[in-house]
């Protein structure tokens, strides 16, 4: 971390060189900005929960981000403590008190010492600080599916300032990770919803709802947060909900109120002999009666997967676990013979039937399981390998959309726009096949666009290559990416309107992208090369002219080096 050296008396400090407009500020500047905003926020009123929510969201901005060897919890978190320790104002004391409640072990210890020192030196602290440390867990509820794929836990918190709650989703199909967490200011309302689920469960028998003791809540939540943090530290990007990072620090602090869970016994996986016996039991069942001989290899994969993914319950079955099995088997698993691949859908259906009945799942849960498995396996196919599940493709093209708030009549245009921007989810780049890339991910979207330009693959793989047939491949594809990104986000909306006008006039999709890309290249050439500024407003005006009667020209993408 680059610090600021004290200036010697009488020595003229050398002015730093100009920093580029797009060069990010150093950590000291980032910490100073965060601290100043925090001081103002924590001095502006509110109560202890407001302060904790604010700081938890602040911590969430860097949670899971580990650039190189610099741990942001040390670089930014502990740096923020050190910065606040030098500021004699109430907001600094308030920030330190909240960090002493929500931070890592090191941050909490450092913040508590620093806050005490400021107060001993005569600095006032906000009145809401008194409520910190008075929270108690008043109750805990667990609710989840009867398959054992997921369990949500509600902790009801009583405190001097106000009652609140924490809800955490534990995904047992993802190694028991905490996948979602949020803070509710209406725990009684959430509890009423849970009890409503309980009433529905009596009829549907697919949901399990029960009040649990604090030590049982701890046994669920402590390892769940630890599993998510391990995955984040390993750079595995755990699939957490968007509310998880800003709520995590506060949720973990509430979990610390629970009694320490006893050490969980290490699960004992099936022995090789037990694995073989499980395969034989399945193949000899009524559910597997009509399966082909190749189903044996698929069954061995299912038992091996369960023994690794959930060794405590290796034969457990649920939609989440089946989805993970198919995802890992089809994308990262061992090679399968053609016969095994063809037998996989029927084998998975039979396995779900056998394992569900073996577990004693109620009829409603079995019906739900059959429907979910059917949806997953119906789109397994070839060419050149497994295609993605239909649900995965739909999720990718609907990414970022709140379906609860979306108008059904808007969905066809949204899907048409995004599929125009990126019409395929699989591609080939050079000799490598990519059967499923996520078009909602900008990096994957870039690879899909690169795949549309096979004539440039060799040049792109060679860092010393120049132009190809008068075209700079990297600039050409960069412009395509800009247009695709604008279409995907519908920002500016004039791009999609222009694309529809040009398509209606008879232009092919690739030519439409070229026509829009020509305007992009013209207006952003300065920004792309560093030779001058762009003019976004003028760009939108010219895109909006494309395909109209006043636009007498359709020009190809400029070939700029």
KOLMAR-101381 format. One line per 4 residues: for each residue x, y, z of C-alpha. Coordinates in nm, 4 decimals. Layout:
residues N
X Y Z; ... .
END
This chain:
residues 561
0.0000 0.0000 0.0000; 0.1365 0.3338 -0.1013; 0.1385 0.5761 0.1919; 0.1928 0.9506 0.2008 .
0.5301 1.0531 0.3426; 0.5455 1.3476 0.5855; 0.6647 1.6624 0.4174; 1.0003 1.7964 0.5395 .
0.9914 2.1538 0.6675; 1.1200 2.3969 0.4052; 1.1414 2.1370 0.1282; 0.9327 2.1991 -0.1814 .
0.7337 1.8862 -0.2552; 0.7675 1.7626 -0.6084; 0.4367 1.7705 -0.7866; 0.3163 1.4256 -0.8881 .
0.2886 1.3509 -1.2555; -0.0539 1.3812 -1.4142; -0.2768 1.0858 -1.3447; -0.4725 0.9497 -1.6348 .
-0.8399 1.0323 -1.6355; -0.9311 0.6659 -1.6166; -0.6589 0.5625 -1.3710; -0.8192 0.4437 -1.0466 .
-0.7248 0.6219 -0.7237; -0.4848 0.4529 -0.4840; -0.6035 0.2727 -0.1702; -0.5317 0.5718 0.0559 .
-0.7628 0.7913 -0.1506; -1.0324 0.5233 -0.1613; -1.0150 0.4787 0.2168; -1.0318 0.8545 0.2753 .
-1.3411 0.8878 0.0565; -1.5148 0.5946 0.2238; -1.4315 0.7330 0.5664; -1.5592 1.0835 0.4943 .
-1.8873 0.9482 0.3558; -1.9218 0.7167 0.6539; -1.8562 0.9941 0.9068; -2.1263 1.2130 0.7520 .
-2.3760 0.9277 0.7335; -2.3202 0.8128 1.0901; -2.3479 1.1680 1.2248; -2.6722 1.2412 1.0390 .
-2.9098 1.0615 1.2755; -3.0703 0.7209 1.2657; -3.0217 0.4377 1.5089; -2.7795 0.1508 1.5615 .
-2.9447 -0.0744 1.3012; -2.9259 0.2002 1.0393; -2.5551 0.2385 1.1171; -2.4933 -0.1361 1.0967 .
-2.6793 -0.1671 0.7674; -2.4707 0.1157 0.6238; -2.1372 -0.0313 0.7304; -2.2377 -0.3830 0.6295 .
-2.3135 -0.2545 0.2805; -1.9774 -0.0771 0.2795; -1.7991 -0.4020 0.3704; -1.9960 -0.5831 0.1010 .
-1.8366 -0.3648 -0.1644; -1.5103 -0.5537 -0.1269; -1.6235 -0.8889 0.0107; -1.5000 -1.1719 -0.2088 .
-1.2654 -0.9450 -0.4034; -0.9065 -1.0632 -0.3695; -0.6901 -0.8828 -0.6278; -0.3603 -1.0681 -0.6357 .
-0.2167 -1.1101 -0.2894; -0.3782 -0.7995 -0.1401; -0.6550 -0.8996 0.1003; -0.9112 -0.6158 0.0922 .
-1.0123 -0.6966 0.4497; -0.6604 -0.5901 0.5466; -0.5939 -0.3296 0.2787; -0.9317 -0.1544 0.2973 .
-1.1003 -0.2830 0.6137; -0.8088 -0.2432 0.8516; -0.6980 0.0634 0.6569; -1.0381 0.2191 0.7276 .
-0.9946 0.1476 1.0993; -0.6519 0.3122 1.0998; -0.7858 0.6163 0.9127; -1.0839 0.6587 1.1486 .
-0.8557 0.6224 1.4518; -0.6841 0.9487 1.3494; -1.0034 1.1533 1.3119; -1.1390 1.3286 1.6199 .
-1.5082 1.3400 1.5377; -1.8205 1.1576 1.6480; -1.8651 0.9874 1.3115; -1.5210 0.8320 1.3416 .
-1.6057 0.6883 1.6833; -1.9388 0.5626 1.5494; -1.7712 0.3952 1.2529; -1.5162 0.2271 1.4791 .
-1.7889 0.1054 1.7166; -1.9822 -0.0538 1.4286; -1.6678 -0.2130 1.2857; -1.5976 -0.3479 1.6363 .
-1.9358 -0.5218 1.6070; -1.9306 -0.6341 1.2422; -1.5692 -0.6683 1.1316; -1.3241 -0.9550 1.1112 .
-1.1508 -1.0665 1.4304; -0.8574 -0.8342 1.3617; -1.0809 -0.5421 1.2601; -1.3005 -0.5778 1.5696 .
-1.0047 -0.5785 1.8054; -0.8337 -0.2830 1.6364; -1.1562 -0.0814 1.6107; -1.2490 -0.1314 1.9760 .
-0.9079 -0.0103 2.0936; -0.9151 0.2903 1.8583; -1.2699 0.3921 1.9607; -1.1840 0.3731 2.3297 .
-0.8790 0.5910 2.2697; -1.0802 0.8591 2.0882; -1.3458 0.8662 2.3624; -1.0755 0.8826 2.6317 .
-0.9357 1.1811 2.4429; -1.2654 1.3678 2.4716; -1.4353 1.2815 2.1415; -1.8129 1.2354 2.1712 .
-1.9805 0.9296 2.0266; -2.3273 0.9068 1.8688; -2.6099 0.8271 2.1080; -2.7111 0.5128 1.9188 .
-2.3795 0.3458 2.0090; -2.5313 0.2393 2.3415; -2.7612 -0.0061 2.1619; -2.4697 -0.1921 2.0028 .
-2.3964 -0.5126 2.1868; -2.7471 -0.5440 2.3363; -2.8901 -0.7746 2.0681; -3.0276 -1.1173 2.1604 .
-3.1707 -1.3967 1.9471; -3.5373 -1.4210 2.0465; -3.6213 -1.7142 1.8216; -3.5134 -1.9146 1.5189 .
-3.7139 -2.0827 1.2459; -3.6041 -2.3163 0.9675; -3.8016 -2.3767 0.6522; -3.7092 -2.5546 0.3323 .
-3.7947 -2.8175 0.0760; -3.8484 -3.1763 0.1834; -3.5793 -3.2921 -0.0603; -3.3070 -3.1403 0.1566 .
-3.1733 -2.9168 -0.1222; -3.2174 -2.5880 0.0635; -3.2943 -2.4613 0.4127; -3.3728 -2.1016 0.5049 .
-3.3250 -1.9820 0.8607; -3.4911 -1.6793 1.0198; -3.3239 -1.5359 1.3291; -3.5527 -1.2981 1.5209 .
-3.3425 -1.0355 1.7000; -3.4498 -0.8310 2.0017; -3.2503 -0.5188 2.0783; -3.2841 -0.1920 2.2635 .
-3.3263 0.0157 1.9480; -3.5626 -0.2036 1.7461; -3.6639 -0.5570 1.6634; -3.5322 -0.6997 1.3391 .
-3.4441 -1.0279 1.1756; -3.1885 -1.1996 0.9553; -3.2836 -1.4537 0.6886; -3.0179 -1.6862 0.5453 .
-3.0580 -1.9427 0.2668; -2.8342 -2.2494 0.2990; -2.7944 -2.4456 -0.0258; -2.7151 -2.8092 0.0578 .
-2.6784 -2.8870 -0.3127; -2.3843 -2.6436 -0.3185; -2.1789 -2.7935 -0.0362; -2.3919 -2.6262 0.2296 .
-2.3033 -2.2693 0.1304; -2.4918 -1.9646 0.2521; -2.6259 -1.8513 -0.0830; -2.8494 -1.5628 0.0196 .
-2.8807 -1.3403 0.3255; -3.0788 -1.0290 0.4023; -3.1885 -0.8204 0.6987; -3.5571 -0.7581 0.7565 .
-3.7031 -0.4816 0.9700; -4.0287 -0.6791 0.9862; -3.9394 -1.0202 1.1295; -4.2977 -1.0711 1.2445 .
-4.4200 -1.0321 0.8869; -4.1609 -1.2808 0.7632; -4.2600 -1.5183 1.0418; -4.6244 -1.4876 0.9370 .
-4.5232 -1.5768 0.5808; -4.3317 -1.8790 0.7128; -4.6314 -1.9924 0.9133; -4.8354 -1.9531 0.5965 .
-4.5899 -2.1858 0.4257; -4.6419 -2.4242 0.7155; -5.0176 -2.4255 0.6507; -4.9631 -2.4865 0.2794 .
-4.7139 -2.7612 0.3612; -4.9872 -2.9545 0.5422; -5.1646 -2.9737 0.2073; -4.8768 -2.9973 -0.0404 .
-4.6287 -3.1787 0.1872; -4.3363 -3.0330 -0.0098; -4.2166 -2.7797 0.2469; -4.0793 -2.8379 0.5926 .
-4.1293 -2.5585 0.8502; -4.0284 -2.5761 1.2169; -3.9004 -2.3700 1.5055; -3.5436 -2.4638 1.5963 .
-3.3203 -2.4145 1.8984; -3.0336 -2.1627 1.8824; -2.7697 -2.4359 1.8809; -2.9357 -2.6038 1.5814 .
-2.9448 -2.2678 1.4010; -2.5736 -2.2287 1.4722; -2.5022 -2.5795 1.3417; -2.6658 -2.4769 1.0113 .
-2.5382 -2.1215 0.9734; -2.1809 -2.1200 1.1043; -2.0504 -2.3803 0.8551; -2.2666 -2.2284 0.5788 .
-2.1000 -1.8863 0.5996; -1.7609 -2.0534 0.6369; -1.8212 -2.2539 0.3168; -1.9190 -1.9429 0.1204 .
-1.6173 -1.7502 0.2484; -1.3835 -2.0390 0.1589; -1.5179 -2.0438 -0.1944; -1.4783 -1.6662 -0.2244 .
-1.1202 -1.6739 -0.0935; -1.0382 -1.9489 -0.3423; -1.1603 -1.7274 -0.6263; -1.4482 -1.9655 -0.7106 .
-1.7091 -1.6860 -0.7235; -1.9821 -1.8532 -0.5146; -2.3259 -1.8077 -0.6754; -2.4656 -1.5768 -0.4092 .
-2.7690 -1.3552 -0.4466; -2.7113 -0.9822 -0.5021; -2.8287 -0.9043 -0.1479; -2.5703 -1.1353 0.0074 .
-2.2540 -0.9158 -0.0033; -2.4115 -0.6014 0.1487; -2.5922 -0.8039 0.4181; -2.3171 -1.0540 0.4964 .
-2.1263 -0.8689 0.7710; -2.4422 -0.7881 0.9685; -2.5779 -1.1416 0.9226; -2.2515 -1.2974 1.0418 .
-2.2528 -1.0678 1.3470; -2.5998 -1.1951 1.4389; -2.4878 -1.5552 1.3897; -2.2104 -1.4855 1.6419 .
-2.4864 -1.4325 1.9016; -2.5711 -1.8027 1.8765; -2.3968 -2.0598 2.0937; -2.0906 -2.2116 1.9327 .
-2.1989 -2.5299 1.7528; -2.0365 -2.8545 1.8629; -1.7862 -3.0004 1.6151; -1.9820 -3.1812 1.3481 .
-1.8786 -3.5426 1.2947; -1.7043 -3.5947 0.9632; -1.9410 -3.7698 0.7209; -1.8397 -4.1234 0.6303 .
-1.8763 -4.1791 0.2549; -1.9789 -4.5113 0.1047; -1.7073 -4.7662 0.0583; -1.6397 -4.9000 -0.2933 .
-1.8333 -5.2142 -0.2015; -2.1284 -5.0064 -0.0779; -2.1191 -4.7994 -0.3970; -2.1396 -5.1170 -0.6068 .
-2.4244 -5.2441 -0.3906; -2.6158 -4.9173 -0.4390; -2.5757 -4.9435 -0.8167; -2.7039 -5.3019 -0.8123 .
-2.9963 -5.2090 -0.5871; -3.0979 -4.9328 -0.8261; -3.0573 -5.1414 -1.1427; -3.2622 -5.4195 -0.9868 .
-3.5489 -5.1881 -0.8959; -3.8817 -5.1566 -1.0749; -3.7923 -4.7974 -1.1741; -3.4862 -4.9205 -1.3698 .
-3.6519 -5.2247 -1.5243; -3.6526 -5.0994 -1.8844; -3.3148 -4.9255 -1.8844; -3.0519 -5.0296 -2.1408 .
-2.7230 -5.1901 -2.0398; -2.5426 -4.8558 -2.0793; -2.7414 -4.7263 -1.7819; -2.4950 -4.9041 -1.5540 .
-2.2245 -4.6493 -1.6349; -2.4700 -4.3644 -1.5695; -2.5740 -4.5183 -1.2388; -2.2108 -4.5472 -1.1322 .
-2.1674 -4.1771 -1.2067; -2.4768 -4.0918 -0.9995; -2.3544 -4.2884 -0.6974; -2.0031 -4.1473 -0.7279 .
-2.1425 -3.7934 -0.7517; -2.3649 -3.8344 -0.4457; -2.0802 -3.9862 -0.2485; -1.8713 -3.6747 -0.3184 .
-2.1349 -3.3980 -0.3185; -2.3224 -3.5114 -0.0061; -2.1297 -3.7942 0.1651; -2.3595 -3.7753 0.4695 .
-2.6566 -3.8650 0.2426; -2.5018 -4.0019 -0.0778; -2.8301 -4.1401 -0.2148; -3.0344 -3.8264 -0.1429 .
-3.2267 -3.6872 -0.4382; -3.3717 -3.3432 -0.5076; -3.4055 -3.1026 -0.8017; -3.1052 -2.8963 -0.6915 .
-2.8808 -3.2000 -0.6558; -2.9911 -3.3464 -0.9906; -2.9281 -3.0107 -1.1593; -2.5766 -2.9969 -1.0142 .
-2.5088 -3.3570 -1.1211; -2.6101 -3.2875 -1.4800; -2.4181 -2.9609 -1.4916; -2.0954 -3.1148 -1.3627 .
-2.1309 -3.4398 -1.5574; -2.2084 -3.2792 -1.8910; -1.9612 -2.9939 -1.8628; -1.6718 -3.1142 -1.6489 .
-1.7255 -3.4855 -1.5911; -1.5472 -3.7881 -1.7397; -1.6037 -3.8782 -2.1017; -1.9106 -4.0884 -2.1650 .
-1.9645 -4.3375 -2.4438; -2.2331 -4.2574 -2.6988; -2.4523 -4.5321 -2.5524; -2.4123 -4.3934 -2.1985 .
-2.4910 -4.0432 -2.3178; -2.8051 -4.1662 -2.4929; -2.9075 -4.3577 -2.1792; -2.8507 -4.0644 -1.9440 .
-3.1977 -3.8979 -1.9598; -3.3879 -4.2194 -1.8885; -3.1392 -4.3198 -1.6192; -3.1705 -3.9885 -1.4354 .
-3.5507 -4.0108 -1.4481; -3.5407 -4.3656 -1.3105; -3.2845 -4.2687 -1.0463; -3.5041 -3.9816 -0.9226 .
-3.8021 -4.2185 -0.9034; -3.6084 -4.4868 -0.7161; -3.4218 -4.2558 -0.4787; -3.7329 -4.0484 -0.4042 .
-3.9406 -4.3528 -0.3178; -3.6513 -4.4976 -0.1192; -3.6416 -4.1752 0.0873; -4.0169 -4.1898 0.1465 .
-4.0949 -3.8585 -0.0231; -4.4674 -3.7747 -0.0197; -4.6707 -3.7982 -0.3384; -4.6763 -3.4207 -0.3967 .
-4.2971 -3.4022 -0.3619; -4.2530 -3.6945 -0.6021; -4.4707 -3.5186 -0.8591; -4.2651 -3.1997 -0.8203 .
-3.9424 -3.3982 -0.8520; -4.0593 -3.5780 -1.1689; -4.1573 -3.2488 -1.3353; -3.8281 -3.0819 -1.2434 .
-3.6173 -3.3741 -1.3672; -3.8156 -3.3939 -1.6912; -3.7456 -3.0270 -1.7567; -3.3733 -3.0820 -1.6957 .
-3.3175 -3.3904 -1.9083; -3.5446 -3.3093 -2.2015; -3.2870 -3.0775 -2.3580; -2.9813 -3.3011 -2.3206 .
-2.8487 -3.3582 -2.6691; -2.5619 -3.3428 -2.9065; -2.3996 -3.2072 -3.1505; -2.0411 -3.1997 -3.0429 .
-2.1349 -3.2509 -2.6829; -2.4115 -3.1650 -2.4444; -2.6224 -2.8616 -2.5068; -2.7184 -2.6471 -2.2088 .
-3.0426 -2.6958 -2.0280; -3.3279 -2.4905 -2.1656; -3.3694 -2.3310 -1.8239; -3.0050 -2.2207 -1.8257 .
-3.0463 -2.0527 -2.1645; -3.3689 -1.8819 -2.0585; -3.2103 -1.7628 -1.7344; -2.9156 -1.6203 -1.9287 .
-3.1314 -1.4194 -2.1672; -3.3561 -1.2966 -1.8842; -3.0646 -1.2079 -1.6540; -3.1072 -0.8850 -1.4598 .
-3.4831 -0.8767 -1.5105; -3.7185 -0.8835 -1.2125; -3.9827 -1.1198 -1.3475; -4.2207 -1.0280 -1.0655 .
-4.2277 -0.6679 -1.1883; -4.1915 -0.7355 -1.5621; -4.4874 -0.6938 -1.7910; -4.5503 -1.0138 -1.9905 .
-4.6089 -0.8107 -2.3055; -4.2529 -0.6697 -2.2817; -4.0775 -1.0074 -2.2707; -4.0966 -1.0967 -2.6427 .
-3.9250 -0.7728 -2.7451; -3.6595 -0.8126 -2.4741; -3.5805 -1.1674 -2.5849; -3.5780 -1.0664 -2.9506 .
-3.3381 -0.7797 -2.8743; -3.0948 -0.9864 -2.6711; -3.1029 -1.2778 -2.9145; -3.0350 -1.0331 -3.1947 .
-2.7319 -0.9091 -3.0024; -2.6101 -1.2631 -2.9252; -2.8076 -1.5282 -3.1152; -2.6181 -1.8362 -2.9906 .
-2.4903 -1.9661 -2.6581; -2.2262 -2.1964 -2.8047; -1.9347 -2.1333 -3.0377; -1.5967 -2.2523 -3.1594 .
-1.2792 -2.0436 -3.1317; -0.9906 -2.1983 -3.3175; -0.9899 -2.5688 -3.2371; -1.1748 -2.5313 -2.9070 .
-1.5475 -2.5917 -2.8638; -1.7531 -2.3905 -2.6149; -2.0951 -2.5616 -2.6021; -2.2414 -2.3161 -2.3525 .
-2.1304 -1.9628 -2.2766; -2.3475 -1.7270 -2.0726; -2.4506 -1.4351 -2.2964; -2.5436 -1.2293 -1.9878 .
-2.1780 -1.2346 -1.8794; -1.9806 -0.9647 -2.0664; -1.6702 -1.1852 -2.0939; -1.8663 -1.4799 -2.2321 .
-2.0540 -1.2426 -2.4608; -1.7220 -1.1241 -2.5988; -1.6187 -1.4836 -2.6697; -1.9468 -1.5492 -2.8521 .
-1.8887 -1.2432 -3.0689; -1.5303 -1.3507 -3.1341; -1.6668 -1.6887 -3.2387; -1.8727 -1.5162 -3.5089 .
-1.5473 -1.4035 -3.6744; -1.3515 -1.7233 -3.7526; -1.1495 -1.5381 -4.0174; -0.9754 -1.3457 -3.7387 .
-0.9090 -1.6269 -3.4898; -0.5515 -1.6906 -3.5961; -0.4690 -1.3206 -3.5863; -0.6297 -1.2764 -3.2456 .
-0.4257 -1.5634 -3.1062; -0.1051 -1.3962 -3.2245; -0.0194 -1.0871 -3.0139; 0.2120 -0.9599 -3.2896 .
-0.0424 -0.9807 -3.5705; -0.1567 -0.6676 -3.7505; -0.4340 -0.6134 -4.0001; -0.6109 -0.8893 -4.1915 .
-0.7353 -0.7918 -4.5385; -0.7222 -0.4283 -4.4353; -0.9093 -0.4868 -4.1082; -0.7783 -0.4529 -3.7552 .
-0.9390 -0.7655 -3.6021; -0.9217 -0.6454 -3.2427; -1.0813 -0.3097 -3.3167; -1.3399 -0.4709 -3.5426 .
-1.4534 -0.7134 -3.2733; -1.4331 -0.4461 -3.0017; -1.6830 -0.2360 -3.1973; -1.9091 -0.5402 -3.2381 .
-1.8926 -0.5935 -2.8611; -1.9923 -0.2311 -2.7960; -2.2974 -0.2646 -3.0205; -2.3921 -0.6017 -2.8666 .
-2.3561 -0.4599 -2.5138; -2.5779 -0.1651 -2.6014; -2.8397 -0.3968 -2.7500; -2.8244 -0.6295 -2.4516 .
-2.8766 -0.3479 -2.2013; -3.1043 -0.1452 -2.4330; -2.8842 0.1534 -2.3584; -2.9249 0.3706 -2.5506 .
-3.2649 0.2404 -2.6697; -3.2131 0.4092 -3.0064; -2.9691 0.1312 -3.1018; -3.2367 -0.1402 -3.0920 .
-3.4878 0.0848 -3.2688; -3.2336 0.1440 -3.5455; -3.1578 -0.2294 -3.5672; -3.5272 -0.3077 -3.6141 .
-3.5633 -0.0421 -3.8853; -3.2603 -0.1683 -4.0751; -3.3762 -0.5302 -4.0439; -3.7219 -0.4359 -4.1692 .
-3.5525 -0.2752 -4.4699; -3.4025 -0.6142 -4.5600; -3.0542 -0.5964 -4.4090; -2.8979 -0.9113 -4.2661 .
-2.8179 -0.9118 -3.8927; -2.4401 -0.8906 -3.9382; -2.4773 -0.5986 -4.1779; -2.7042 -0.4240 -3.9290 .
-2.4351 -0.4568 -3.6652; -2.1827 -0.3177 -3.9132; -2.4022 -0.0184 -3.9912; -2.4433 0.0676 -3.6233 .
-2.0790 -0.0169 -3.5589; -1.9731 0.2342 -3.8221; -2.1357 0.5092 -3.6175; -1.9731 0.3698 -3.3031 .
-1.6313 0.3669 -3.4652; -1.6728 0.7204 -3.5933; -1.7727 0.8654 -3.2567; -1.5642 0.6494 -3.0278 .
-1.2506 0.6296 -3.2383; -1.0906 0.9013 -3.0293; -1.1746 0.7256 -2.7074; -1.0611 0.3866 -2.8372 .
-0.7271 0.5178 -2.9592; -0.6740 0.7862 -2.6964; -0.6566 1.0549 -2.9648; -0.9627 1.2506 -2.8597 .
-1.2966 1.2582 -2.6763; -1.6182 1.0919 -2.7887; -1.9517 1.2670 -2.8334; -2.2234 1.0401 -2.6864 .
-2.5102 1.2791 -2.7570; -2.4154 1.3152 -3.1224; -2.3678 0.9384 -3.1441; -2.7261 0.8798 -3.0270 .
-2.8555 1.1358 -3.2777; -2.6803 0.9657 -3.5703; -2.7829 0.6151 -3.4636; -3.1411 0.7383 -3.4432 .
-3.1152 0.8455 -3.8086; -3.0231 0.4956 -3.9307; -3.2951 0.3325 -4.1361; -3.5086 0.6439 -4.1600 .
-3.6046 0.8058 -4.4862; -3.3608 1.0901 -4.4221; -3.0740 0.8406 -4.4016; -2.9849 0.7829 -4.7645 .
-2.6791 0.5736 -4.6958; -2.5999 0.2390 -4.5426; -2.2272 0.2164 -4.4931; -2.0097 -0.0765 -4.3839 .
-1.8029 -0.0816 -4.0680; -1.4979 0.1380 -4.1219; -1.1727 -0.0510 -4.1542; -0.9534 0.1402 -3.9132 .
-0.6149 0.0335 -3.7966 .
END
